Amino acid sequence: MSPARLPFALALLLSATAAWASDDPRMTVAERSGFVETGRYDEVIALCDTFARLHPDAVRCIRFGTSPEGRPMQALIASRSGALDPAAARKAGVPVVLVQGGIHAGEIDGKDAGFLALRELLDGTAAPGALEDVVLVFVPVFSVDGHERFGAWNRPNQRGPREMGWRTTAQNLNLNRDYAKADAPEMQAMLALVEAWDPIAYVDLHATNGAQFEHDISIQVEPVHAGDAALREVGRTFRDAVMADLAAQGSLPLPYYPSFVEHDNPASGFEDGVSPPRFSTGYFLLRNRIAMLVETHSWKEYPVRVRITRSTVVSVVEQIARHGRDWMRVAREADARAAALGGTRAPLAWKATDASHTVDFRGYAYTRTPSEISGQLMTRYDERTPQLWRVPMRDTLQPSLEVTLPRGGYLVPAAHAAWVGEKLAQHGIAFRTLTKPQKNVTTDAFRATQASPGATSVEGHQRLDLQGAWVREPHDIGAGALFVPIAQPKARLVAALLEPQAPDALAAWGRFNTHFERKEYMEDYVAEQVAREMLATDPALRAEFEAKLRDDAAFAASADARLDFFYRRHSAWDARYNLYPVLRTDTVPTGDAAP
């Protein structure tokens, strides 16, 4: 442990000792063990009740969901503003911040740090008075079933605690890949909690893996690079203020995720980016709200990580108490701007350019030598020898995918209305059900020229990459179809889910794969006869066929391709093959529609 980190651990242990000496029932197993252990989930249930019992004027303990294995998903609502339910918070205009730990239950710093921060906030030993101007919604453990898959080696790249939970849920889903697709019951419960409270900021507490270096925490916030322009300024202000607080307390915070461009090669440097909406920081910017991803460095000892995370939570609460009402105003204005995005260009994915600059990074001396075990270059760090690395950083970002949003919205056919409607409702997206059919509606339809399914399963899905374009076509819209207007605050989220090429669209997660599977065919002997009839009656088709034979050797050599040439031009061809079933419309349907 470096001298700069030592005061954090000592302060934490002294705080724990003082609380222990007074036999405070709000103490955690972590504190009682000197931050060697972390408690099991029954401790969370007990502490939730204890805080609510001892602070009846300031704390509520709620159950906001049930895990697949039947465990209660607990949250603590803390405020001295009098607003301890969503309606009261909205009526009083009190800003809400939601802090969650244990989305990866092996990275459990947030649970123990959050309880410590909550106790100090309530006692006034940290950020006195802050709870009078903010509502803190604290979820100690998000992945509650994963938390109970306890083991000593569940995090082999992490120093403490002695045992901890597992990365995924009991259904083996990674909740930190699930914000957009919302497969997991836990995520659906979290989205309902978010929808109820509408926090101005969502704080996601982790401990990272990776190399060994001196930096002890990274603070990443969006909107900063993407999303509403005014909210980007808020995001930068929020991030920089929290980082300044941490630096003043001796930490070495980073504003980016410290993962090398080339795995295990420090000299390759770093690349910043905007996460897709499967992650919290990529998701909440689409809702015009702020997300903060907190990553303590897993090679720091557990007392150090808990103390730094505790300081982060306190700083977050202070910032929201101080600025939250102003930031809520900016967010409401961003909602109005988002509702007017129809017909404009909108980015759906981002990438770093090749431009780079040199950054100073506080690492350790290291060597890269061949390994007799793996046979490859291996990096070995010397933590006794701090070393300043001067490495490239690529942080100039530009959109890698942009689309023109429809002026009206999206039409989801009745065949998919039930499950798509359920998914939209989970995100709080507005839509209507059309109760009467509409004929010959002018729409834009996406026809794929190439549909490439993933080679392996990802989170239980066979992902699909689509290449193609939107084309203007008339379509009949049946009763029971959904109209999803673009004129709503979550317009960016609507596009992220329904634009077929967006990285976390429903289509990208394979939910429409059957529409890109060929289901009908024409026997060769039938195709032969059809081809002869078409050639005899259509001179232009004959000329096109003969030119293709002459100019395309692969086509000429393939019997299947030659017969398929005619089948695709025949009325028997499936006009819906490779047609994405969700349509765009520039008009808002009128007439009978049910909300």
C-alpha positions in Angstrom: 0.0 0.0 0.0 1.4 3.4 -1.0 1.7 6.1 1.7 -0.9 8.2 -0.1 -3.5 5.4 0.3 -2.7 4.7 4.0 -4.8 7.4 5.6 -7.9 6.1 3.9 -7.5 2.6 5.3 -6.6 3.9 8.8 -9.6 6.3 8.8 -11.9 3.5 7.8 -10.6 1.1 10.4 -10.8 3.8 13.1 -14.4 4.6 12.1 -15.3 0.9 12.3 -13.6 0.5 15.7 -15.5 3.5 17.1 -18.8 2.1 15.9 -18.0 -1.4 17.2 -17.1 0.0 20.6 -20.6 1.5 20.8 -22.2 -1.7 19.5 -24.0 0.2 16.7 -26.5 -2.2 15.2 -26.0 -0.4 11.9 -22.5 -1.8 11.6 -21.8 -4.3 8.7 -20.0 -7.6 8.9 -17.3 -5.9 6.9 -16.6 -3.3 9.6 -16.7 -5.9 12.4 -14.2 -8.0 10.6 -11.8 -5.2 9.9 -12.9 -5.3 6.2 -11.6 -8.9 5.8 -15.1 -10.3 5.2 -18.4 -9.1 3.6 -21.8 -10.2 4.9 -24.3 -12.5 3.2 -27.6 -11.3 1.9 -29.5 -11.8 5.1 -27.4 -9.0 6.5 -28.8 -6.6 3.8 -32.3 -7.6 4.8 -31.6 -7.1 8.5 -29.8 -3.8 7.9 -32.5 -2.4 5.7 -35.0 -3.1 8.5 -32.7 -1.7 11.2 -32.0 1.6 9.4 -35.7 2.1 8.9 -36.5 1.3 12.5 -33.8 3.5 14.0 -34.5 6.4 11.6 -38.3 6.4 11.1 -38.4 10.0 10.0 -35.7 9.6 7.4 -35.5 6.0 6.1 -37.9 3.6 4.4 -37.0 0.0 3.6 -38.8 -1.3 0.5 -38.9 -4.5 -1.5 -38.9 -3.6 -5.2 -38.7 -7.0 -6.7 -38.1 -10.7 -6.2 -35.1 -12.6 -7.7 -35.6 -15.8 -9.7 -34.5 -17.8 -6.6 -37.1 -16.0 -4.5 -35.0 -13.5 -2.6 -36.4 -10.0 -1.9 -34.7 -7.2 -3.8 -34.2 -4.5 -1.1 -33.8 -0.7 -1.4 -33.4 1.9 1.3 -35.0 5.3 0.7 -33.2 8.0 2.7 -34.1 11.7 3.0 -34.8 14.4 5.6 -36.8 16.4 3.1 -40.0 14.5 4.1 -40.2 13.0 0.5 -40.0 9.3 1.1 -42.1 8.1 -1.7 -42.0 9.0 -5.5 -45.1 11.1 -5.5 -43.9 13.2 -2.6 -40.5 13.7 -4.2 -42.1 14.8 -7.5 -44.6 17.1 -5.7 -41.8 18.8 -3.7 -39.3 18.8 -6.6 -36.7 17.1 -4.5 -33.9 15.6 -6.7 -33.4 11.8 -6.5 -30.2 9.9 -6.8 -30.2 6.1 -7.2 -27.0 4.4 -6.0 -26.8 0.6 -6.6 -24.1 -1.9 -5.6 -23.5 -5.5 -6.5 -24.7 -5.5 -10.2 -21.6 -7.8 -10.3 -22.0 -9.3 -6.8 -18.3 -10.3 -6.6 -17.5 -6.5 -6.9 -19.2 -5.8 -3.6 -17.4 -2.6 -2.5 -20.6 -0.6 -3.1 -22.7 -2.6 -0.6 -20.4 -2.1 2.4 -19.4 1.5 1.3 -23.1 2.4 0.8 -24.2 1.3 4.3 -21.2 3.2 5.8 -22.0 6.4 3.8 -25.7 6.1 4.7 -24.9 5.9 8.4 -22.6 8.9 8.3 -25.1 10.9 6.2 -27.8 10.2 8.7 -25.6 11.0 11.7 -24.3 14.2 10.1 -20.7 13.1 10.3 -20.5 13.3 6.5 -22.1 16.0 4.3 -24.2 17.6 7.1 -27.6 18.7 6.0 -27.3 17.1 2.5 -30.2 14.7 3.1 -32.5 17.7 3.6 -32.2 18.5 -0.1 -32.0 15.1 -1.8 -33.6 11.6 -1.8 -31.1 8.8 -1.8 -32.4 5.5 -3.2 -29.8 2.9 -2.2 -29.9 -0.6 -3.6 -27.1 -2.5 -1.7 -27.1 -5.5 -3.9 -28.7 -5.6 -7.4 -27.8 -9.2 -8.3 -29.1 -10.8 -5.1 -28.9 -14.5 -6.3 -25.4 -13.9 -7.7 -24.4 -12.5 -4.3 -25.3 -15.8 -2.6 -23.1 -17.8 -4.9 -20.3 -17.2 -2.4 -16.7 -18.3 -2.9 -13.1 -17.4 -2.1 -11.9 -17.4 -5.7 -14.9 -15.8 -7.4 -12.8 -12.7 -8.2 -9.2 -14.0 -8.8 -8.0 -10.6 -9.9 -9.1 -8.8 -6.7 -7.7 -8.2 -3.2 -10.5 -9.0 -0.7 -12.9 -9.6 0.8 -12.1 -13.2 1.7 -15.3 -14.5 0.0 -17.7 -12.8 -2.3 -20.5 -13.4 -4.7 -20.5 -14.3 -8.4 -20.5 -12.1 -11.6 -23.8 -13.3 -13.0 -27.4 -14.0 -11.8 -28.8 -17.4 -11.0 -30.0 -17.5 -14.7 -26.4 -16.8 -15.7 -27.3 -13.4 -17.1 -24.9 -10.5 -16.8 -27.0 -7.6 -15.5 -24.4 -5.2 -16.8 -25.3 -6.2 -20.3 -29.1 -6.0 -19.8 -30.2 -2.4 -19.4 -31.6 -2.2 -23.0 -32.8 -5.7 -23.6 -34.0 -6.1 -20.0 -34.2 -9.9 -20.1 -33.6 -10.5 -16.4 -36.4 -10.3 -13.8 -33.9 -8.3 -11.7 -33.4 -5.7 -14.5 -37.1 -5.4 -15.1 -37.6 -4.7 -11.4 -34.8 -2.1 -11.5 -36.3 -0.4 -14.5 -39.6 -0.2 -12.6 -37.8 1.4 -9.7 -36.2 3.9 -12.0 -39.5 4.6 -13.7 -41.2 5.2 -10.3 -38.5 7.5 -8.9 -37.1 9.1 -12.1 -33.6 9.8 -10.5 -31.7 12.7 -12.0 -28.6 10.5 -11.5 -28.0 6.8 -11.4 -24.7 5.6 -9.8 -23.4 2.1 -10.7 -20.7 0.9 -8.3 -18.1 -1.7 -9.5 -14.5 -2.8 -8.9 -12.6 -3.3 -12.1 -10.1 -5.9 -13.3 -7.0 -5.3 -15.3 -3.4 -4.2 -14.9 -1.7 -3.1 -11.8 -1.1 0.7 -11.4 -1.4 3.5 -8.8 -4.7 5.0 -9.8 -7.4 3.7 -7.4 -10.7 4.7 -9.0 -12.3 5.8 -12.3 -15.3 8.0 -12.6 -17.1 7.8 -15.9 -20.2 9.8 -16.6 -22.6 10.2 -19.5 -24.0 12.4 -21.0 -20.5 13.8 -21.5 -19.6 12.6 -25.0 -23.1 11.8 -26.2 -26.7 12.7 -25.6 -28.3 16.1 -25.1 -25.7 18.9 -25.4 -26.8 20.8 -22.3 -26.9 17.7 -20.3 -23.3 17.0 -21.4 -22.2 20.1 -19.6 -24.1 18.9 -16.5 -22.4 15.5 -16.8 -18.9 17.1 -17.0 -19.6 19.3 -14.0 -20.8 16.4 -12.0 -17.9 14.1 -12.9 -15.3 16.8 -12.4 -16.7 17.8 -9.0 -16.7 14.2 -7.7 -13.2 13.6 -9.0 -12.0 16.8 -7.3 -13.5 15.7 -4.0 -11.7 12.3 -4.3 -8.4 13.9 -5.3 -8.6 16.2 -2.3 -8.8 13.1 -0.1 -5.8 11.6 -1.6 -7.2 9.4 -4.4 -5.9 9.3 -8.0 -9.2 9.3 -10.0 -9.5 8.8 -13.7 -12.2 10.0 -16.0 -12.0 7.0 -18.3 -11.9 3.2 -18.0 -8.2 2.1 -17.7 -8.3 -0.8 -20.1 -5.5 -1.1 -22.6 -6.1 -0.9 -26.3 -4.1 -4.0 -26.7 -4.7 -6.6 -24.0 -2.0 -6.8 -21.4 0.2 -4.2 -23.2 0.6 -0.9 -21.2 2.4 0.7 -24.1 -0.7 0.5 -26.3 -2.4 3.2 -24.1 -6.1 3.8 -23.7 -9.2 4.6 -25.7 -12.3 6.4 -24.4 -15.7 5.8 -25.8 -19.5 5.8 -25.3 -20.9 2.5 -24.1 -23.9 1.0 -25.9 -27.1 1.0 -23.9 -26.7 -2.5 -22.6 -24.5 -0.7 -20.0 -25.8 1.9 -17.5 -23.8 4.8 -18.9 -25.0 4.1 -22.4 -28.6 3.6 -21.3 -29.4 6.6 -19.1 -28.2 9.2 -21.6 -31.0 7.9 -23.8 -33.5 8.8 -21.1 -31.9 12.3 -20.7 -30.6 11.4 -17.2 -27.1 11.2 -15.8 -25.3 7.9 -15.2 -22.0 7.5 -13.3 -20.0 4.3 -13.5 -17.7 4.0 -10.5 -14.8 1.5 -10.8 -12.4 1.1 -7.9 -9.2 -0.7 -8.7 -9.5 -4.3 -7.8 -5.8 -4.6 -6.8 -6.2 -2.1 -4.0 -7.0 -3.7 -0.6 -10.6 -4.0 0.4 -10.5 -1.4 3.2 -9.1 1.1 0.7 -11.7 0.3 -2.0 -14.6 0.6 0.5 -13.4 3.9 1.9 -12.9 5.4 -1.6 -16.3 4.2 -2.7 -17.9 5.6 0.5 -16.3 9.0 -0.3 -17.7 8.8 -3.8 -21.2 8.2 -2.5 -20.9 11.1 -0.1 -19.6 13.4 -2.8 -22.4 12.3 -5.2 -25.1 13.0 -2.5 -23.5 16.4 -1.8 -23.4 17.4 -5.5 -27.0 16.3 -6.1 -28.2 18.2 -3.0 -26.3 21.3 -4.1 -27.2 21.3 -7.8 -29.9 18.7 -8.3 -32.8 21.1 -8.8 -30.9 23.0 -11.5 -29.9 19.8 -13.2 -33.5 18.5 -13.1 -34.6 21.7 -14.9 -31.9 21.0 -17.6 -33.2 17.4 -17.8 -36.8 18.5 -18.3 -35.6 20.9 -21.1 -33.7 18.0 -22.6 -36.9 15.9 -22.5 -38.7 18.6 -24.5 -35.8 18.8 -27.0 -35.8 15.0 -27.4 -39.5 15.0 -28.2 -38.8 17.3 -31.1 -36.1 15.1 -32.7 -38.3 13.6 -35.4 -36.9 14.1 -38.9 -33.4 14.9 -37.6 -30.2 12.9 -37.7 -29.4 11.1 -34.5 -26.2 9.1 -33.6 -26.8 5.6 -32.3 -23.2 4.4 -31.8 -19.9 6.1 -31.3 -16.2 5.2 -31.9 -12.8 6.8 -31.2 -10.9 8.2 -34.2 -7.2 7.4 -34.8 -6.2 10.8 -33.4 -4.3 10.5 -30.2 -2.4 12.5 -27.6 0.0 11.5 -24.8 -1.2 11.2 -21.2 0.7 10.8 -18.0 -0.5 7.6 -16.2 0.8 6.5 -12.8 1.7 2.9 -13.2 4.4 0.6 -11.9 7.6 -0.6 -13.5 7.0 -3.7 -15.6 8.6 -6.2 -17.9 7.2 -8.1 -20.9 8.9 -11.4 -21.4 8.0 -14.7 -23.0 6.3 -17.2 -20.7 7.3 -20.8 -20.5 3.7 -21.6 -19.3 1.6 -19.9 -22.0 4.2 -19.4 -24.7 3.2 -15.8 -25.1 4.5 -12.4 -23.9 3.4 -11.8 -20.3 3.4 -8.6 -18.4 4.8 -8.6 -14.8 4.4 -5.6 -12.6 6.6 -4.4 -9.7 4.4 -2.7 -7.2 7.4 -1.6 -5.2 8.5 0.7 -8.1 6.0 3.4 -9.2 6.6 4.6 -12.7 5.0 7.3 -14.8 3.8 5.9 -18.1 3.5 8.3 -21.0 1.1 6.5 -23.3 -1.3 7.4 -26.1 -4.9 8.2 -25.4 -7.6 8.2 -28.2 -10.5 10.2 -26.9 -11.7 12.1 -30.0 -15.1 10.5 -30.6 -17.4 10.5 -33.6 -20.7 8.7 -34.5 -20.2 5.3 -36.1 -23.9 5.0 -36.9 -26.3 7.8 -37.5 -29.9 7.6 -38.7 -32.6 10.0 -39.7 -35.5 9.6 -37.2 -39.0 9.3 -38.6 -41.2 12.3 -38.3 -44.1 10.3 -37.0 -42.7 7.1 -35.3 -42.6 3.4 -35.7 -45.3 0.8 -36.5 -45.0 -2.6 -34.9 -47.2 -5.3 -36.6 -49.8 -7.0 -34.5 -47.9 -10.3 -34.7 -45.2 -8.8 -32.5 -47.3 -6.3 -30.6 -47.6 -8.3 -27.4 -43.9 -8.9 -26.6 -42.7 -5.6 -28.1 -45.4 -3.7 -26.2 -44.3 -5.4 -22.9 -40.7 -4.5 -23.6 -41.5 -0.8 -24.4 -43.6 -0.6 -21.2 -40.6 -1.9 -19.1 -38.7 1.2 -20.3 -41.6 3.6 -19.8 -41.9 4.3 -23.5 -45.3 5.6 -24.7 -47.2 3.7 -27.5 -50.7 3.2 -28.8 -52.5 0.1 -30.1 -54.4 0.7 -33.4 -57.9 -0.8 -33.3 -58.7 -0.6 -37.0 -56.8 -1.7 -40.0 -55.3 0.9 -42.3 -54.7 0.2 -46.0 -51.9 1.3 -48.3 -50.1 3.4 -45.7 -47.0 5.2 -46.9 -44.1 3.9 -44.8 -40.4 3.3 -44.9 -39.4 -0.3 -44.7 -35.9 -1.7 -43.9 -34.9 -4.4 -46.4 -31.7 -6.3 -45.5 -29.2 -7.0 -48.2 -27.2 -9.1 -45.7 -28.2 -10.7 -42.4 -25.3 -12.2 -40.5 -26.2 -14.2 -37.4 -23.6 -14.4 -34.6 -21.5 -17.6 -34.5 -22.1 -18.1 -30.8 -24.7 -17.3 -28.2 -24.4 -14.0 -26.3 -26.5 -13.7 -23.1 -28.7 -16.4 -24.4 -29.3 -14.7 -27.8 -28.0 -15.3 -31.3 -27.2 -11.7 -32.2 -27.8 -10.5 -35.8 -25.9 -7.9 -37.8 -28.0 -6.4 -40.6 -26.9 -4.5 -43.6 -29.4 -2.8 -45.8 -31.4 0.4 -46.2 -34.8 2.0 -45.6 -37.0 2.3 -48.7 -40.3 4.1 -49.2 -43.1 1.5 -49.6 -46.9 1.2 -49.1 -47.9 -1.3 -46.5 -51.2 -2.4 -45.0 -51.3 -2.0 -41.2 -53.5 -4.5 -39.4 -55.6 -3.9 -36.4 -53.6 -4.6 -33.2 -50.4 -2.9 -34.5 -48.5 -0.6 -32.2 -47.7 3.0 -33.1 -44.7 4.2 -31.2 -44.4 8.0 -31.5 -41.0 9.6 -31.8 -42.4 12.8 -30.2 -41.7 11.7 -26.6 -38.9 12.4 -24.1 -37.4 8.9 -24.6 -37.1 9.4 -28.4 -33.4 8.4 -28.4 -34.3 5.2 -26.5 -37.1 4.4 -28.9 -34.6 4.6 -31.8 -32.0 2.6 -29.9 -34.5 -0.3 -29.5 -36.3 -0.1 -32.9 -33.7 1.0 -35.4 -32.5 -2.5 -36.7 -28.8 -1.6 -37.0 -28.5 0.0 -33.5 -26.0 -2.0 -31.4 -28.6 -3.0 -28.7 -31.7 -2.9 -30.8 -34.3 -5.7 -30.3 -33.3 -6.8 -33.8 -29.6 -6.9 -32.9 -30.4 -9.2 -30.0 -32.0 -11.6 -32.4 -35.6 -11.0 -31.5 -36.7 -10.8 -35.1 -34.4 -13.5 -36.5 -37.2 -15.5 -38.1 -37.8 -12.7 -40.5 -34.3 -13.2 -42.0 -34.7 -17.0 -42.4 -35.7 -18.3 -45.8 -38.8 -20.4 -45.4 -40.1 -21.3 -48.9 -38.3 -22.6 -52.0 -39.0 -23.7 -55.6 -38.0 -27.2 -56.8 -35.3 -27.2 -59.5 -37.5 -28.7 -62.1 -40.2 -26.1 -61.4 -37.7 -23.3 -61.5 -36.4 -24.6 -64.9 -39.8 -24.4 -66.4 -40.5 -21.0 -64.8 -37.2 -19.7 -66.2 -37.9 -20.8 -69.7 -41.3 -19.1 -69.6 -39.9 -15.9 -68.3 -37.1 -15.8 -70.8 -39.6 -16.3 -73.6 -41.8 -13.5 -72.6 -39.4 -10.9 -71.2 -36.6 -9.7 -73.5 -35.2 -7.3 -70.9 -34.9 -10.2 -68.4 -33.2 -12.4 -71.1 -30.7 -9.6 -71.7 -30.0 -9.2 -68.0 -29.5 -13.0 -67.6 -27.1 -13.3 -70.5 -25.1 -10.3 -69.4 -24.7 -11.8 -65.9 -23.6 -15.2 -67.4 -21.0 -13.3 -69.5 -19.7 -11.0 -66.7 -20.0 -13.1 -63.5 -18.0 -16.3 -63.7 -19.1 -17.5 -60.2 -22.8 -17.0 -61.2 -22.3 -18.8 -64.5 -20.8 -21.8 -62.7 -23.5 -22.1 -60.0 -26.7 -23.9 -61.0 -28.4 -22.7 -57.7 -27.5 -19.1 -58.4 -28.8 -19.3 -62.0 -32.2 -20.8 -60.9 -32.4 -18.4 -58.0 -32.0 -15.5 -60.4 -35.5 -16.3 -61.8 -37.1 -17.4 -58.6 -36.3 -14.0 -57.0 -38.0 -12.2 -59.9 -41.1 -14.4 -59.9 -44.3 -13.7 -58.1 -43.8 -16.8 -56.0 -40.8 -15.2 -54.2 -41.5 -14.3 -50.5 -41.7 -10.5 -50.6 -41.3 -10.5 -46.8 -38.0 -12.3 -46.7 -35.3 -10.1 -45.2 -38.0 -7.4 -44.5 -37.6 -6.0 -41.0 -41.2 -6.1 -39.7 -41.1 -2.8 -37.9 -41.9 0.1 -40.2 -41.2 3.8 -40.0 -43.9 6.4 -40.7 -43.7 10.2 -41.1 -47.3 10.6 -40.1 -49.2 10.0 -36.9 -52.0 7.5 -37.3 -55.5 9.0 -36.7 -58.8 7.4 -35.9 -59.4 4.6 -33.5 -56.3 3.9 -31.3 -56.1 2.6 -27.8 -53.4 4.0 -25.4 
